[in-house]
């Protein structure tokens, strides 16, 4: 028993060390990307930011201070171990084609929701109702890249208002097939001011996309604490 416990503690320390040295890039600095960048920097994380134009990334990095570095998209992909694709679903699919070779071995974080304006003041799903953007993106990844679905379960306003909530932190759900990749992203969720809660593998991504039972703009409809969320998962 003692040997098993020692081994488990050793593995935990190895995971924590690997997570600590991993560099994180946020590509796309719209509402979600810029808010996530701010939350991570507030939590003490040093990050890379990249956008369509260098000027946009440099402006965001200046606002964030010394914990943020602006790079081109190509340089961010090359340098980072964890890449958050805070861009639209269709743009992610093209991104994975363009940067396929450079993404091998990386942890890819997908916060996307496959929606578009419906022309009536609302939104419509851009893929069949039974499909998930997380599952589709997973099928497009290059060899050895690992996908985690995260940071897309709340709107930008709730990502701001809910960060570091007290007395009980709000939950950010995530889905991952690879346990270590999931733990790395869970640490980022914690640093960003939320409690991480895994809903299962990537095949459960649809639950944490818009319209899903665990999404703010779905059946859940609100921020929940870890205590409240456990019974939902």
C-alpha positions in Angstrom: 0.0 0.0 0.0 2.8 2.4 0.9 4.5 1.7 -2.4 1.3 2.4 -4.3 0.8 5.7 -2.4 4.4 6.7 -3.0 4.0 6.0 -6.8 0.8 8.0 -7.0 2.4 10.9 -5.2 5.4 10.7 -7.5 3.1 10.8 -10.6 1.2 13.7 -9.2 4.5 15.7 -8.7 5.6 14.8 -12.3 2.3 16.1 -13.7 2.5 19.3 -11.7 6.1 19.9 -12.8 5.2 19.2 -16.5 2.2 21.6 -16.2 4.4 24.3 -14.6 6.9 24.4 -17.4 4.4 24.2 -20.3 3.9 27.4 -22.2 0.4 28.4 -23.2 -0.6 30.4 -26.3 -4.0 32.0 -26.9 -4.6 32.4 -30.6 -7.5 34.7 -31.3 -8.2 37.8 -29.2 -11.9 38.4 -29.5 -14.3 38.4 -26.6 -13.4 34.9 -25.3 -9.7 35.0 -26.1 -9.0 38.4 -24.6 -11.0 37.6 -21.5 -9.3 34.3 -20.9 -5.9 36.0 -21.4 -6.7 38.5 -18.8 -8.0 35.9 -16.3 -4.8 33.8 -16.7 -2.5 36.7 -16.3 -4.4 37.9 -13.2 -3.9 34.4 -11.8 -0.1 34.7 -12.4 0.3 32.7 -15.6 2.7 33.8 -18.3 1.2 33.4 -21.7 1.7 34.0 -25.4 -1.0 35.9 -27.4 -1.4 35.9 -31.1 -4.0 37.3 -33.5 -4.6 38.0 -37.2 -2.3 41.0 -37.1 0.8 41.6 -35.0 -0.5 45.1 -33.9 -3.6 43.5 -32.3 -1.6 41.0 -30.4 1.0 43.6 -29.3 -1.8 45.9 -28.0 -3.3 43.2 -25.9 0.1 42.2 -24.6 0.9 45.8 -23.6 -2.4 46.0 -21.7 -1.7 42.7 -19.9 1.8 43.6 -18.8 5.0 41.6 -18.4 3.2 38.2 -18.1 2.1 38.3 -21.8 4.2 38.1 -24.9 2.9 38.9 -28.4 4.0 36.7 -31.2 2.9 35.9 -34.8 0.6 32.9 -35.1 3.3 30.9 -36.6 5.8 31.7 -33.8 3.2 31.1 -31.2 2.4 27.6 -32.6 6.1 26.8 -32.7 6.9 28.0 -29.1 3.8 26.9 -27.1 3.1 23.5 -25.6 -0.6 24.3 -25.1 -2.5 26.2 -27.8 -6.0 27.7 -27.1 -7.8 28.2 -30.4 -10.1 31.1 -29.4 -11.3 31.4 -33.0 -14.5 30.4 -34.8 -15.2 26.8 -35.5 -14.7 27.0 -39.3 -11.5 29.0 -38.7 -10.2 26.2 -36.4 -10.8 23.6 -39.1 -8.7 25.7 -41.6 -6.1 26.4 -38.9 -5.6 22.7 -38.3 -5.0 22.2 -42.0 -2.6 25.1 -42.4 -0.5 24.3 -39.3 -0.9 20.5 -39.2 2.8 19.6 -39.1 3.6 22.2 -36.4 0.8 21.0 -34.1 2.1 17.5 -33.7 2.7 16.8 -30.0 0.8 19.9 -28.8 -2.2 20.1 -26.5 -4.9 21.8 -28.4 -7.7 23.5 -26.4 -11.0 24.0 -28.2 -13.5 26.5 -26.8 -15.5 26.7 -30.0 -19.3 26.6 -30.4 -20.6 25.8 -33.9 -23.1 28.6 -34.2 -23.8 31.6 -36.4 -26.4 34.4 -36.5 -29.8 33.2 -37.7 -30.8 36.5 -39.2 -33.6 36.9 -36.7 -31.6 38.2 -33.7 -30.6 34.8 -32.5 -28.3 32.0 -33.4 -28.4 28.7 -35.2 -26.2 25.7 -35.1 -24.0 25.3 -38.2 -23.6 21.6 -38.0 -26.2 18.9 -37.5 -27.9 18.9 -34.1 -26.5 15.5 -33.1 -22.9 16.5 -34.0 -20.3 18.2 -31.8 -17.5 20.6 -32.9 -15.2 19.0 -30.3 -15.6 15.5 -31.9 -15.2 16.9 -35.4 -12.1 18.8 -34.5 -10.7 15.8 -32.7 -10.9 13.9 -36.0 -8.8 16.6 -37.8 -5.9 16.6 -35.4 -2.4 15.5 -36.5 -0.7 12.5 -34.9 0.2 13.0 -31.2 -1.8 16.2 -30.8 -4.1 15.9 -27.9 -7.5 17.8 -27.7 -9.2 19.2 -24.6 -12.6 20.9 -25.0 -12.6 23.8 -22.5 -13.3 27.5 -21.9 -16.3 27.6 -24.1 -19.0 26.8 -21.6 -19.6 30.4 -20.5 -19.9 33.7 -22.4 -17.3 36.4 -22.1 -19.3 38.3 -19.6 -19.6 35.3 -17.3 -15.9 34.5 -17.7 -15.3 38.0 -16.3 -17.9 38.1 -13.6 -17.5 34.5 -12.5 -13.7 34.5 -12.2 -12.5 34.0 -8.5 -16.0 34.1 -7.3 -16.4 33.7 -3.5 -17.2 32.0 -1.2 -17.5 29.2 -3.8 -15.8 29.3 -7.2 -17.8 28.7 -10.3 -17.2 25.7 -12.4 -15.7 25.5 -15.9 -16.4 22.1 -17.4 -14.0 20.4 -19.7 -13.7 17.2 -21.8 -10.6 15.2 -22.6 -9.6 11.7 -23.7 -6.0 12.1 -22.6 -5.8 12.3 -18.8 -2.5 14.2 -18.6 -3.7 16.8 -21.2 -6.9 17.2 -19.2 -4.9 17.8 -16.0 -2.8 20.4 -17.7 -5.8 22.3 -18.8 -7.5 21.8 -15.5 -4.6 23.7 -13.9 -5.2 26.5 -16.4 -8.9 26.6 -15.5 -7.9 26.9 -11.8 -5.4 29.6 -12.5 -8.0 31.5 -14.5 -10.3 31.7 -11.4 -12.6 28.7 -11.8 -13.0 25.2 -10.6 -12.4 22.5 -13.3 -14.7 19.6 -13.6 -14.3 16.9 -16.3 -17.5 15.7 -17.9 -15.8 12.7 -19.7 -14.0 12.2 -23.0 -14.3 14.2 -26.1 -17.4 12.3 -27.1 -19.1 14.3 -24.3 -18.2 17.6 -25.8 -21.7 18.3 -27.1 -22.8 18.6 -23.5 -20.6 21.7 -23.0 -21.3 23.4 -26.3 -24.1 25.9 -26.9 -27.4 24.2 -26.4 -25.9 21.4 -24.3 -27.1 20.5 -20.8 -24.0 21.9 -19.2 -23.6 25.2 -21.1 -24.6 28.6 -19.9 -26.6 29.1 -23.2 -28.2 25.7 -22.9 -30.1 23.8 -20.3 -27.8 24.8 -17.5 -28.4 28.5 -18.1 -26.2 29.8 -15.2 -23.0 29.7 -13.3 -22.8 26.8 -10.8 -20.4 25.9 -8.0 -18.5 22.6 -7.9 -20.9 21.3 -5.3 -23.9 22.0 -7.5 -22.2 20.7 -10.7 -21.1 17.2 -9.4 -24.7 16.0 -9.4 -25.2 17.3 -13.0 -22.3 15.5 -14.5 
